[in-house]
Amino acid sequence: MPMSDIVFLRWREVEVHHADLGCGFTFADWSSDYVRYELDRQVMLWRSRRSLGLTTLPEQALKLDPNTRLAWLLGRCTVDGLPKADPF
């Protein structure tokens, strides 16, 4: 595993689990740099687990702000009208 991946995984752990603690920091507080990098990775992962031709996120998910879209993809929030993203 490249060192850059290890650094990124640690960054993810800090951002996501900080929000998981429920101490006033939520997914809405995730840094914009983290969200930008992680959202790209999670969308690629989501697409890789779908049938060929069905690789775009649902339209309702695309309308979400980036932090909420990422939280949905990571299974950290539910969105009315969207099934669970089933991240793993």
Distance bins in CASP14 RR format, pairs under 12 A and 6 or more apart:
PFRMAT RR
TARGET T0000
AUTHOR 0000-0000-0000
RMODE 2
METHOD distances of the structure
MODEL  1
1 7 0 0 0 0 0 1 0 0 0 0 0
1 8 0 0 0 0 0 1 0 0 0 0 0
1 9 0 0 0 0 1 0 0 0 0 0 0
2 8 0 0 0 0 1 0 0 0 0 0 0
2 9 0 0 0 0 0 1 0 0 0 0 0
3 9 0 0 0 0 0 1 0 0 0 0 0
3 10 0 0 0 0 0 1 0 0 0 0 0
4 10 0 0 0 0 0 1 0 0 0 0 0
4 11 0 0 0 0 0 1 0 0 0 0 0
4 37 0 0 0 0 0 1 0 0 0 0 0
5 11 0 0 0 0 0 1 0 0 0 0 0
5 12 0 0 0 0 0 1 0 0 0 0 0
5 37 0 0 0 0 0 1 0 0 0 0 0
5 41 0 0 0 0 0 1 0 0 0 0 0
6 12 0 0 0 0 0 1 0 0 0 0 0
6 13 0 0 0 0 0 1 0 0 0 0 0
7 13 0 0 0 0 0 1 0 0 0 0 0
7 14 0 0 0 0 0 1 0 0 0 0 0
7 34 0 0 0 0 0 1 0 0 0 0 0
7 37 0 0 0 0 0 1 0 0 0 0 0
8 14 0 0 0 0 0 1 0 0 0 0 0
8 15 0 0 0 0 0 1 0 0 0 0 0
8 16 0 0 0 0 0 1 0 0 0 0 0
8 33 0 0 0 0 0 1 0 0 0 0 0
8 34 0 0 0 0 1 0 0 0 0 0 0
8 37 1 0 0 1 0 0 0 0 0 0 0
8 38 0 0 0 0 1 0 0 0 0 0 0
8 40 0 0 0 0 0 1 0 0 0 0 0
8 41 0 0 0 0 1 0 0 0 0 0 0
9 15 0 0 0 0 0 1 0 0 0 0 0
9 16 0 0 0 0 0 1 0 0 0 0 0
9 17 0 0 0 0 0 1 0 0 0 0 0
9 34 0 0 0 0 0 1 0 0 0 0 0
9 37 0 0 0 0 0 1 0 0 0 0 0
9 38 0 0 0 0 0 1 0 0 0 0 0
9 41 0 0 0 0 0 1 0 0 0 0 0
10 16 0 0 0 0 0 1 0 0 0 0 0
10 17 0 0 0 0 0 1 0 0 0 0 0
10 34 0 0 0 0 0 1 0 0 0 0 0
11 17 0 0 0 0 0 1 0 0 0 0 0
11 18 0 0 0 0 0 1 0 0 0 0 0
11 30 0 0 0 0 0 1 0 0 0 0 0
11 31 0 0 0 0 1 0 0 0 0 0 0
11 33 0 0 0 0 1 0 0 0 0 0 0
11 34 1 0 0 1 0 0 0 0 0 0 0
11 35 0 0 0 0 0 1 0 0 0 0 0
11 37 0 0 0 0 1 0 0 0 0 0 0
11 38 0 0 0 0 1 0 0 0 0 0 0
11 41 0 0 0 0 0 1 0 0 0 0 0
12 18 0 0 0 0 0 1 0 0 0 0 0
12 19 0 0 0 0 0 1 0 0 0 0 0
12 20 0 0 0 0 0 1 0 0 0 0 0
12 30 0 0 0 0 1 0 0 0 0 0 0
12 31 0 0 0 0 0 1 0 0 0 0 0
12 33 0 0 0 0 0 1 0 0 0 0 0
12 34 1 0 0 1 0 0 0 0 0 0 0
12 35 0 0 0 0 0 1 0 0 0 0 0
12 37 0 0 0 0 1 0 0 0 0 0 0
12 38 1 0 0 1 0 0 0 0 0 0 0
12 39 0 0 0 0 0 1 0 0 0 0 0
12 41 0 0 0 0 1 0 0 0 0 0 0
12 42 0 0 0 0 1 0 0 0 0 0 0
12 70 0 0 0 0 0 1 0 0 0 0 0
12 74 0 0 0 0 1 0 0 0 0 0 0
12 76 0 0 0 0 0 1 0 0 0 0 0
12 87 0 0 0 0 0 1 0 0 0 0 0
13 19 0 0 0 0 0 1 0 0 0 0 0
13 20 0 0 0 0 0 1 0 0 0 0 0
13 34 0 0 0 0 0 1 0 0 0 0 0
13 38 0 0 0 0 0 1 0 0 0 0 0
13 74 0 0 0 0 0 1 0 0 0 0 0
14 20 0 0 0 0 0 1 0 0 0 0 0
14 21 0 0 0 0 0 1 0 0 0 0 0
14 25 0 0 0 0 0 1 0 0 0 0 0
14 30 0 0 0 0 0 1 0 0 0 0 0
14 31 0 0 0 0 1 0 0 0 0 0 0
14 34 0 0 0 0 1 0 0 0 0 0 0
14 38 0 0 0 0 0 1 0 0 0 0 0
15 21 0 0 0 0 0 1 0 0 0 0 0
15 25 0 0 0 0 1 0 0 0 0 0 0
15 26 0 0 0 0 0 1 0 0 0 0 0
15 27 0 0 0 0 1 0 0 0 0 0 0
15 28 0 0 0 0 0 1 0 0 0 0 0
15 29 0 0 0 0 1 0 0 0 0 0 0
15 30 1 0 1 0 0 0 0 0 0 0 0
15 31 1 0 0 1 0 0 0 0 0 0 0
15 32 0 0 0 0 0 1 0 0 0 0 0
15 33 0 0 0 0 1 0 0 0 0 0 0
15 34 1 0 1 0 0 0 0 0 0 0 0
15 35 0 0 0 0 1 0 0 0 0 0 0
15 37 0 0 0 0 0 1 0 0 0 0 0
15 38 1 0 0 1 0 0 0 0 0 0 0
15 67 0 0 0 0 0 1 0 0 0 0 0
15 70 0 0 0 0 1 0 0 0 0 0 0
15 71 0 0 0 0 0 1 0 0 0 0 0
15 74 0 0 0 0 0 1 0 0 0 0 0
15 76 0 0 0 0 0 1 0 0 0 0 0
16 22 0 0 0 0 0 1 0 0 0 0 0
16 25 0 0 0 0 0 1 0 0 0 0 0
16 26 0 0 0 0 0 1 0 0 0 0 0
16 27 1 0 0 1 0 0 0 0 0 0 0
16 29 0 0 0 0 0 1 0 0 0 0 0
16 30 1 0 0 1 0 0 0 0 0 0 0
16 31 0 0 0 0 0 1 0 0 0 0 0
16 34 0 0 0 0 1 0 0 0 0 0 0
16 35 0 0 0 0 0 1 0 0 0 0 0
16 38 0 0 0 0 1 0 0 0 0 0 0
16 42 0 0 0 0 0 1 0 0 0 0 0
16 67 0 0 0 0 0 1 0 0 0 0 0
16 70 0 0 0 0 1 0 0 0 0 0 0
16 71 0 0 0 0 1 0 0 0 0 0 0
16 73 0 0 0 0 0 1 0 0 0 0 0
16 74 1 0 0 1 0 0 0 0 0 0 0
16 75 0 0 0 0 1 0 0 0 0 0 0
16 76 1 0 0 1 0 0 0 0 0 0 0
16 77 0 0 0 0 0 1 0 0 0 0 0
16 87 0 0 0 0 0 1 0 0 0 0 0
17 23 0 0 0 0 0 1 0 0 0 0 0
17 25 0 0 0 0 0 1 0 0 0 0 0
17 27 0 0 0 0 0 1 0 0 0 0 0
17 30 0 0 0 0 0 1 0 0 0 0 0
17 74 0 0 0 0 0 1 0 0 0 0 0
17 76 0 0 0 0 0 1 0 0 0 0 0
18 24 0 0 0 0 1 0 0 0 0 0 0
18 25 1 0 1 0 0 0 0 0 0 0 0
18 26 0 0 0 0 1 0 0 0 0 0 0
18 27 0 0 0 0 1 0 0 0 0 0 0
18 29 0 0 0 0 1 0 0 0 0 0 0
18 30 0 0 0 0 1 0 0 0 0 0 0
18 31 0 0 0 0 0 1 0 0 0 0 0
18 34 0 0 0 0 0 1 0 0 0 0 0
18 76 0 0 0 0 0 1 0 0 0 0 0
19 25 1 0 1 0 0 0 0 0 0 0 0
19 26 1 0 1 0 0 0 0 0 0 0 0
19 27 1 0 1 0 0 0 0 0 0 0 0
19 28 0 0 0 0 1 0 0 0 0 0 0
19 29 1 0 0 1 0 0 0 0 0 0 0
19 30 1 0 0 1 0 0 0 0 0 0 0
19 31 0 0 0 0 0 1 0 0 0 0 0
19 34 0 0 0 0 0 1 0 0 0 0 0
19 35 0 0 0 0 0 1 0 0 0 0 0
19 67 0 0 0 0 1 0 0 0 0 0 0
19 70 0 0 0 0 0 1 0 0 0 0 0
19 71 0 0 0 0 1 0 0 0 0 0 0
19 74 0 0 0 0 1 0 0 0 0 0 0
19 75 0 0 0 0 0 1 0 0 0 0 0
19 76 1 0 0 1 0 0 0 0 0 0 0
19 77 0 0 0 0 1 0 0 0 0 0 0
20 26 0 0 0 0 1 0 0 0 0 0 0
20 27 0 0 0 0 1 0 0 0 0 0 0
20 30 0 0 0 0 0 1 0 0 0 0 0
20 71 0 0 0 0 0 1 0 0 0 0 0
20 74 0 0 0 0 0 1 0 0 0 0 0
20 75 0 0 0 0 0 1 0 0 0 0 0
20 76 1 0 0 1 0 0 0 0 0 0 0
20 77 0 0 0 0 0 1 0 0 0 0 0
21 29 0 0 0 0 0 1 0 0 0 0 0
22 29 0 0 0 0 0 1 0 0 0 0 0
22 76 0 0 0 0 0 1 0 0 0 0 0
23 29 0 0 0 0 0 1 0 0 0 0 0
25 31 0 0 0 0 0 1 0 0 0 0 0
26 67 0 0 0 0 1 0 0 0 0 0 0
26 68 0 0 0 0 0 1 0 0 0 0 0
26 71 0 0 0 0 1 0 0 0 0 0 0
26 76 0 0 0 0 1 0 0 0 0 0 0
26 77 0 0 0 0 1 0 0 0 0 0 0
27 34 0 0 0 0 0 1 0 0 0 0 0
27 35 0 0 0 0 1 0 0 0 0 0 0
27 38 0 0 0 0 0 1 0 0 0 0 0
27 39 0 0 0 0 0 1 0 0 0 0 0
27 64 0 0 0 0 0 1 0 0 0 0 0
27 65 0 0 0 0 0 1 0 0 0 0 0
27 66 0 0 0 0 0 1 0 0 0 0 0
27 67 1 0 1 0 0 0 0 0 0 0 0
27 68 1 0 0 1 0 0 0 0 0 0 0
27 69 0 0 0 0 1 0 0 0 0 0 0
27 70 1 0 0 1 0 0 0 0 0 0 0
27 71 1 1 0 0 0 0 0 0 0 0 0
27 72 0 0 0 0 1 0 0 0 0 0 0
27 73 0 0 0 0 0 1 0 0 0 0 0
27 74 0 0 0 0 1 0 0 0 0 0 0
27 75 0 0 0 0 1 0 0 0 0 0 0
27 76 1 0 1 0 0 0 0 0 0 0 0
27 77 1 0 0 1 0 0 0 0 0 0 0
28 35 0 0 0 0 0 1 0 0 0 0 0
28 64 0 0 0 0 0 1 0 0 0 0 0
28 65 0 0 0 0 1 0 0 0 0 0 0
28 66 0 0 0 0 0 1 0 0 0 0 0
28 67 1 0 1 0 0 0 0 0 0 0 0
28 68 1 0 0 1 0 0 0 0 0 0 0
28 69 0 0 0 0 0 1 0 0 0 0 0
28 70 0 0 0 0 0 1 0 0 0 0 0
28 71 0 0 0 0 1 0 0 0 0 0 0
28 76 0 0 0 0 0 1 0 0 0 0 0
28 77 0 0 0 0 1 0 0 0 0 0 0
29 35 0 0 0 0 0 1 0 0 0 0 0
29 67 0 0 0 0 1 0 0 0 0 0 0
29 71 0 0 0 0 0 1 0 0 0 0 0
30 36 0 0 0 0 0 1 0 0 0 0 0
30 37 0 0 0 0 0 1 0 0 0 0 0
30 38 0 0 0 0 1 0 0 0 0 0 0
30 39 0 0 0 0 1 0 0 0 0 0 0
30 65 0 0 0 0 0 1 0 0 0 0 0
30 66 0 0 0 0 1 0 0 0 0 0 0
30 67 1 0 1 0 0 0 0 0 0 0 0
30 68 0 0 0 0 0 1 0 0 0 0 0
30 69 0 0 0 0 0 1 0 0 0 0 0
30 70 1 0 0 1 0 0 0 0 0 0 0
30 71 0 0 0 0 1 0 0 0 0 0 0
30 74 0 0 0 0 0 1 0 0 0 0 0
30 76 0 0 0 0 1 0 0 0 0 0 0
30 77 0 0 0 0 0 1 0 0 0 0 0
31 37 0 0 0 0 1 0 0 0 0 0 0
31 38 0 0 0 0 1 0 0 0 0 0 0
31 66 0 0 0 0 0 1 0 0 0 0 0
31 67 0 0 0 0 1 0 0 0 0 0 0
31 70 0 0 0 0 0 1 0 0 0 0 0
32 38 0 0 0 0 0 1 0 0 0 0 0
32 39 0 0 0 0 0 1 0 0 0 0 0
32 65 0 0 0 0 0 1 0 0 0 0 0
32 66 1 0 0 1 0 0 0 0 0 0 0
32 67 0 0 0 0 1 0 0 0 0 0 0
32 70 0 0 0 0 0 1 0 0 0 0 0
33 39 0 0 0 0 0 1 0 0 0 0 0
33 40 0 0 0 0 0 1 0 0 0 0 0
33 66 0 0 0 0 0 1 0 0 0 0 0
34 40 0 0 0 0 0 1 0 0 0 0 0
34 41 0 0 0 0 0 1 0 0 0 0 0
34 42 0 0 0 0 0 1 0 0 0 0 0
34 66 0 0 0 0 0 1 0 0 0 0 0
34 67 0 0 0 0 1 0 0 0 0 0 0
34 70 0 0 0 0 1 0 0 0 0 0 0
34 71 0 0 0 0 0 1 0 0 0 0 0
34 74 0 0 0 0 0 1 0 0 0 0 0
35 41 0 0 0 0 0 1 0 0 0 0 0
35 42 0 0 0 0 1 0 0 0 0 0 0
35 43 0 0 0 0 0 1 0 0 0 0 0
35 64 0 0 0 0 0 1 0 0 0 0 0
35 65 0 0 0 0 1 0 0 0 0 0 0
35 66 1 0 1 0 0 0 0 0 0 0 0
35 67 1 0 1 0 0 0 0 0 0 0 0
35 68 0 0 0 0 1 0 0 0 0 0 0
35 69 0 0 0 0 1 0 0 0 0 0 0
35 70 1 0 1 0 0 0 0 0 0 0 0
35 71 0 0 0 0 1 0 0 0 0 0 0
35 73 0 0 0 0 0 1 0 0 0 0 0
35 74 0 0 0 0 0 1 0 0 0 0 0
36 42 0 0 0 0 0 1 0 0 0 0 0
36 43 0 0 0 0 0 1 0 0 0 0 0
36 66 1 0 0 1 0 0 0 0 0 0 0
36 67 0 0 0 0 0 1 0 0 0 0 0
36 69 0 0 0 0 0 1 0 0 0 0 0
36 70 0 0 0 0 1 0 0 0 0 0 0
37 43 0 0 0 0 0 1 0 0 0 0 0
37 44 0 0 0 0 0 1 0 0 0 0 0
37 66 0 0 0 0 0 1 0 0 0 0 0
37 70 0 0 0 0 0 1 0 0 0 0 0
38 44 0 0 0 0 0 1 0 0 0 0 0
38 45 0 0 0 0 0 1 0 0 0 0 0
38 66 0 0 0 0 1 0 0 0 0 0 0
38 67 0 0 0 0 0 1 0 0 0 0 0
38 69 0 0 0 0 0 1 0 0 0 0 0
38 70 1 0 1 0 0 0 0 0 0 0 0
38 71 0 0 0 0 0 1 0 0 0 0 0
38 73 0 0 0 0 1 0 0 0 0 0 0
38 74 0 0 0 0 1 0 0 0 0 0 0
38 76 0 0 0 0 0 1 0 0 0 0 0
38 87 0 0 0 0 0 1 0 0 0 0 0
39 45 0 0 0 0 0 1 0 0 0 0 0
39 46 0 0 0 0 0 1 0 0 0 0 0
39 57 0 0 0 0 0 1 0 0 0 0 0
39 61 0 0 0 0 0 1 0 0 0 0 0
39 62 0 0 0 0 0 1 0 0 0 0 0
39 64 0 0 0 0 0 1 0 0 0 0 0
39 65 0 0 0 0 0 1 0 0 0 0 0
39 66 1 0 1 0 0 0 0 0 0 0 0
39 67 0 0 0 0 1 0 0 0 0 0 0
39 68 0 0 0 0 0 1 0 0 0 0 0
39 69 1 0 0 1 0 0 0 0 0 0 0
39 70 1 0 1 0 0 0 0 0 0 0 0
39 71 0 0 0 0 0 1 0 0 0 0 0
39 72 0 0 0 0 0 1 0 0 0 0 0
39 73 1 0 0 1 0 0 0 0 0 0 0
39 74 0 0 0 0 1 0 0 0 0 0 0
40 46 0 0 0 0 0 1 0 0 0 0 0
40 47 0 0 0 0 0 1 0 0 0 0 0
40 66 0 0 0 0 0 1 0 0 0 0 0
40 69 0 0 0 0 0 1 0 0 0 0 0
40 70 0 0 0 0 1 0 0 0 0 0 0
40 73 0 0 0 0 0 1 0 0 0 0 0
41 47 0 0 0 0 0 1 0 0 0 0 0
41 48 0 0 0 0 0 1 0 0 0 0 0
41 70 0 0 0 0 1 0 0 0 0 0 0
41 73 0 0 0 0 1 0 0 0 0 0 0
41 74 0 0 0 0 0 1 0 0 0 0 0
41 87 0 0 0 0 0 1 0 0 0 0 0
42 48 0 0 0 0 0 1 0 0 0 0 0
42 49 0 0 0 0 0 1 0 0 0 0 0
42 57 0 0 0 0 1 0 0 0 0 0 0
42 61 0 0 0 0 0 1 0 0 0 0 0
42 66 0 0 0 0 0 1 0 0 0 0 0
42 69 0 0 0 0 1 0 0 0 0 0 0
42 70 1 0 0 1 0 0 0 0 0 0 0
42 71 0 0 0 0 0 1 0 0 0 0 0
42 72 0 0 0 0 1 0 0 0 0 0 0
42 73 1 0 1 0 0 0 0 0 0 0 0
42 74 1 0 0 1 0 0 0 0 0 0 0
42 75 0 0 0 0 1 0 0 0 0 0 0
42 76 0 0 0 0 0 1 0 0 0 0 0
42 85 0 0 0 0 1 0 0 0 0 0 0
42 86 0 0 0 0 0 1 0 0 0 0 0
42 87 1 0 0 1 0 0 0 0 0 0 0
42 88 0 0 0 0 0 1 0 0 0 0 0
43 49 0 0 0 0 0 1 0 0 0 0 0
43 50 0 0 0 0 0 1 0 0 0 0 0
43 55 0 0 0 0 1 0 0 0 0 0 0
43 56 0 0 0 0 1 0 0 0 0 0 0
43 57 1 0 0 1 0 0 0 0 0 0 0
43 58 0 0 0 0 0 1 0 0 0 0 0
43 61 0 0 0 0 1 0 0 0 0 0 0
43 62 0 0 0 0 1 0 0 0 0 0 0
43 66 0 0 0 0 0 1 0 0 0 0 0
43 69 0 0 0 0 1 0 0 0 0 0 0
43 70 0 0 0 0 1 0 0 0 0 0 0
43 72 0 0 0 0 0 1 0 0 0 0 0
43 73 1 0 0 1 0 0 0 0 0 0 0
43 74 0 0 0 0 0 1 0 0 0 0 0
43 85 0 0 0 0 0 1 0 0 0 0 0
43 87 0 0 0 0 0 1 0 0 0 0 0
44 50 0 0 0 0 0 1 0 0 0 0 0
44 55 0 0 0 0 1 0 0 0 0 0 0
44 57 0 0 0 0 0 1 0 0 0 0 0
44 73 0 0 0 0 0 1 0 0 0 0 0
45 55 0 0 0 0 0 1 0 0 0 0 0
45 57 0 0 0 0 0 1 0 0 0 0 0
45 70 0 0 0 0 0 1 0 0 0 0 0
45 73 1 0 0 1 0 0 0 0 0 0 0
45 74 0 0 0 0 0 1 0 0 0 0 0
45 85 0 0 0 0 1 0 0 0 0 0 0
45 86 0 0 0 0 0 1 0 0 0 0 0
45 87 1 0 0 1 0 0 0 0 0 0 0
45 88 0 0 0 0 1 0 0 0 0 0 0
46 54 0 0 0 0 0 1 0 0 0 0 0
46 55 0 0 0 0 1 0 0 0 0 0 0
46 56 0 0 0 0 1 0 0 0 0 0 0
46 57 1 0 0 1 0 0 0 0 0 0 0
46 58 0 0 0 0 0 1 0 0 0 0 0
46 61 0 0 0 0 1 0 0 0 0 0 0
46 62 0 0 0 0 0 1 0 0 0 0 0
46 69 0 0 0 0 0 1 0 0 0 0 0
46 70 0 0 0 0 0 1 0 0 0 0 0
46 72 0 0 0 0 1 0 0 0 0 0 0
46 73 1 0 1 0 0 0 0 0 0 0 0
46 74 0 0 0 0 0 1 0 0 0 0 0
46 75 0 0 0 0 0 1 0 0 0 0 0
46 83 0 0 0 0 0 1 0 0 0 0 0
46 84 0 0 0 0 0 1 0 0 0 0 0
46 85 1 0 0 1 0 0 0 0 0 0 0
46 86 0 0 0 0 1 0 0 0 0 0 0
46 87 1 0 0 1 0 0 0 0 0 0 0
46 88 0 0 0 0 0 1 0 0 0 0 0
47 53 0 0 0 0 1 0 0 0 0 0 0
47 54 0 0 0 0 1 0 0 0 0 0 0
47 55 1 0 1 0 0 0 0 0 0 0 0
47 56 1 0 0 1 0 0 0 0 0 0 0
47 57 0 0 0 0 1 0 0 0 0 0 0
47 58 0 0 0 0 0 1 0 0 0 0 0
47 61 0 0 0 0 0 1 0 0 0 0 0
47 73 0 0 0 0 0 1 0 0 0 0 0
47 85 0 0 0 0 0 1 0 0 0 0 0
48 54 0 0 0 0 0 1 0 0 0 0 0
48 55 0 0 0 0 1 0 0 0 0 0 0
48 87 0 0 0 0 0 1 0 0 0 0 0
49 55 0 0 0 0 1 0 0 0 0 0 0
49 73 0 0 0 0 0 1 0 0 0 0 0
49 85 0 0 0 0 1 0 0 0 0 0 0
49 86 1 0 0 1 0 0 0 0 0 0 0
49 87 0 0 0 0 1 0 0 0 0 0 0
49 88 0 0 0 0 1 0 0 0 0 0 0
50 56 0 0 0 0 1 0 0 0 0 0 0
50 57 0 0 0 0 1 0 0 0 0 0 0
50 58 0 0 0 0 0 1 0 0 0 0 0
50 85 0 0 0 0 0 1 0 0 0 0 0
50 86 0 0 0 0 0 1 0 0 0 0 0
56 62 1 0 0 1 0 0 0 0 0 0 0
57 63 0 0 0 0 1 0 0 0 0 0 0
57 64 0 0 0 0 1 0 0 0 0 0 0
57 66 0 0 0 0 0 1 0 0 0 0 0
57 69 1 0 0 1 0 0 0 0 0 0 0
57 70 0 0 0 0 0 1 0 0 0 0 0
57 72 0 0 0 0 1 0 0 0 0 0 0
57 73 0 0 0 0 1 0 0 0 0 0 0
57 79 0 0 0 0 0 1 0 0 0 0 0
57 82 0 0 0 0 1 0 0 0 0 0 0
57 83 0 0 0 0 0 1 0 0 0 0 0
57 85 0 0 0 0 1 0 0 0 0 0 0
58 64 0 0 0 0 1 0 0 0 0 0 0
58 69 0 0 0 0 0 1 0 0 0 0 0
58 72 0 0 0 0 1 0 0 0 0 0 0
58 73 0 0 0 0 0 1 0 0 0 0 0
58 79 0 0 0 0 1 0 0 0 0 0 0
58 81 0 0 0 0 1 0 0 0 0 0 0
58 82 1 0 0 1 0 0 0 0 0 0 0
58 83 0 0 0 0 1 0 0 0 0 0 0
58 84 0 0 0 0 0 1 0 0 0 0 0
58 85 0 0 0 0 1 0 0 0 0 0 0
59 69 0 0 0 0 0 1 0 0 0 0 0
59 79 0 0 0 0 0 1 0 0 0 0 0
59 81 0 0 0 0 0 1 0 0 0 0 0
59 82 0 0 0 0 1 0 0 0 0 0 0
60 68 0 0 0 0 0 1 0 0 0 0 0
60 69 0 0 0 0 1 0 0 0 0 0 0
60 72 0 0 0 0 1 0 0 0 0 0 0
60 79 1 0 0 1 0 0 0 0 0 0 0
60 80 0 0 0 0 1 0 0 0 0 0 0
60 81 1 0 0 1 0 0 0 0 0 0 0
60 82 1 0 1 0 0 0 0 0 0 0 0
60 83 0 0 0 0 0 1 0 0 0 0 0
60 85 0 0 0 0 0 1 0 0 0 0 0
61 68 0 0 0 0 1 0 0 0 0 0 0
61 69 1 0 1 0 0 0 0 0 0 0 0
61 70 0 0 0 0 0 1 0 0 0 0 0
61 71 0 0 0 0 0 1 0 0 0 0 0
61 72 1 0 0 1 0 0 0 0 0 0 0
61 73 1 0 0 1 0 0 0 0 0 0 0
61 77 0 0 0 0 0 1 0 0 0 0 0
61 78 0 0 0 0 0 1 0 0 0 0 0
61 79 1 0 0 1 0 0 0 0 0 0 0
61 80 0 0 0 0 0 1 0 0 0 0 0
61 81 0 0 0 0 1 0 0 0 0 0 0
61 82 1 0 1 0 0 0 0 0 0 0 0
61 83 0 0 0 0 0 1 0 0 0 0 0
61 84 0 0 0 0 0 1 0 0 0 0 0
61 85 1 0 0 1 0 0 0 0 0 0 0
62 68 0 0 0 0 0 1 0 0 0 0 0
62 69 1 0 0 1 0 0 0 0 0 0 0
62 72 0 0 0 0 0 1 0 0 0 0 0
62 73 0 0 0 0 0 1 0 0 0 0 0
62 79 0 0 0 0 0 1 0 0 0 0 0
62 82 0 0 0 0 0 1 0 0 0 0 0
63 69 0 0 0 0 1 0 0 0 0 0 0
63 72 0 0 0 0 0 1 0 0 0 0 0
63 79 0 0 0 0 1 0 0 0 0 0 0
63 81 0 0 0 0 0 1 0 0 0 0 0
63 82 0 0 0 0 0 1 0 0 0 0 0
64 70 0 0 0 0 1 0 0 0 0 0 0
64 71 0 0 0 0 1 0 0 0 0 0 0
64 72 1 0 0 1 0 0 0 0 0 0 0
64 73 0 0 0 0 1 0 0 0 0 0 0
64 77 0 0 0 0 1 0 0 0 0 0 0
64 78 0 0 0 0 0 1 0 0 0 0 0
64 79 1 0 0 1 0 0 0 0 0 0 0
64 80 0 0 0 0 0 1 0 0 0 0 0
64 81 0 0 0 0 0 1 0 0 0 0 0
64 82 0 0 0 0 1 0 0 0 0 0 0
64 85 0 0 0 0 0 1 0 0 0 0 0
65 71 0 0 0 0 1 0 0 0 0 0 0
65 72 0 0 0 0 0 1 0 0 0 0 0
65 77 0 0 0 0 0 1 0 0 0 0 0
65 79 0 0 0 0 0 1 0 0 0 0 0
66 72 0 0 0 0 0 1 0 0 0 0 0
66 73 0 0 0 0 0 1 0 0 0 0 0
67 73 0 0 0 0 0 1 0 0 0 0 0
67 74 0 0 0 0 0 1 0 0 0 0 0
67 76 0 0 0 0 1 0 0 0 0 0 0
67 77 0 0 0 0 1 0 0 0 0 0 0
68 74 0 0 0 0 0 1 0 0 0 0 0
68 75 0 0 0 0 0 1 0 0 0 0 0
68 76 0 0 0 0 1 0 0 0 0 0 0
68 77 1 0 0 1 0 0 0 0 0 0 0
68 78 0 0 0 0 0 1 0 0 0 0 0
68 79 1 0 0 1 0 0 0 0 0 0 0
68 80 0 0 0 0 0 1 0 0 0 0 0
68 82 0 0 0 0 0 1 0 0 0 0 0
68 85 0 0 0 0 0 1 0 0 0 0 0
69 75 0 0 0 0 0 1 0 0 0 0 0
69 76 0 0 0 0 0 1 0 0 0 0 0
69 77 0 0 0 0 1 0 0 0 0 0 0
69 79 0 0 0 0 1 0 0 0 0 0 0
69 82 0 0 0 0 0 1 0 0 0 0 0
69 85 0 0 0 0 1 0 0 0 0 0 0
70 76 0 0 0 0 1 0 0 0 0 0 0
70 77 0 0 0 0 1 0 0 0 0 0 0
70 79 0 0 0 0 0 1 0 0 0 0 0
70 85 0 0 0 0 1 0 0 0 0 0 0
70 87 0 0 0 0 0 1 0 0 0 0 0
71 77 1 0 1 0 0 0 0 0 0 0 0
71 78 0 0 0 0 1 0 0 0 0 0 0
71 79 0 0 0 0 1 0 0 0 0 0 0
71 82 0 0 0 0 0 1 0 0 0 0 0
71 84 0 0 0 0 0 1 0 0 0 0 0
71 85 0 0 0 0 1 0 0 0 0 0 0
71 87 0 0 0 0 0 1 0 0 0 0 0
72 78 1 0 0 1 0 0 0 0 0 0 0
72 79 1 0 1 0 0 0 0 0 0 0 0
72 80 0 0 0 0 0 1 0 0 0 0 0
72 81 0 0 0 0 0 1 0 0 0 0 0
72 82 1 0 0 1 0 0 0 0 0 0 0
72 83 0 0 0 0 1 0 0 0 0 0 0
72 84 0 0 0 0 1 0 0 0 0 0 0
72 85 1 0 1 0 0 0 0 0 0 0 0
72 86 0 0 0 0 0 1 0 0 0 0 0
72 87 0 0 0 0 1 0 0 0 0 0 0
73 79 0 0 0 0 0 1 0 0 0 0 0
73 82 0 0 0 0 0 1 0 0 0 0 0
73 84 0 0 0 0 0 1 0 0 0 0 0
73 85 1 0 1 0 0 0 0 0 0 0 0
73 86 0 0 0 0 1 0 0 0 0 0 0
73 87 1 0 1 0 0 0 0 0 0 0 0
73 88 0 0 0 0 0 1 0 0 0 0 0
74 84 0 0 0 0 0 1 0 0 0 0 0
74 85 1 0 0 1 0 0 0 0 0 0 0
74 86 0 0 0 0 0 1 0 0 0 0 0
74 87 1 0 1 0 0 0 0 0 0 0 0
74 88 0 0 0 0 1 0 0 0 0 0 0
75 82 0 0 0 0 0 1 0 0 0 0 0
75 83 0 0 0 0 0 1 0 0 0 0 0
75 84 1 0 0 1 0 0 0 0 0 0 0
75 85 1 0 1 0 0 0 0 0 0 0 0
75 86 0 0 0 0 1 0 0 0 0 0 0
75 87 1 0 1 0 0 0 0 0 0 0 0
75 88 0 0 0 0 1 0 0 0 0 0 0
76 84 0 0 0 0 0 1 0 0 0 0 0
76 85 0 0 0 0 1 0 0 0 0 0 0
76 87 0 0 0 0 1 0 0 0 0 0 0
77 84 0 0 0 0 0 1 0 0 0 0 0
77 85 0 0 0 0 1 0 0 0 0 0 0
77 87 0 0 0 0 0 1 0 0 0 0 0
78 84 1 0 0 1 0 0 0 0 0 0 0
78 85 0 0 0 0 1 0 0 0 0 0 0
79 85 0 0 0 0 1 0 0 0 0 0 0
END
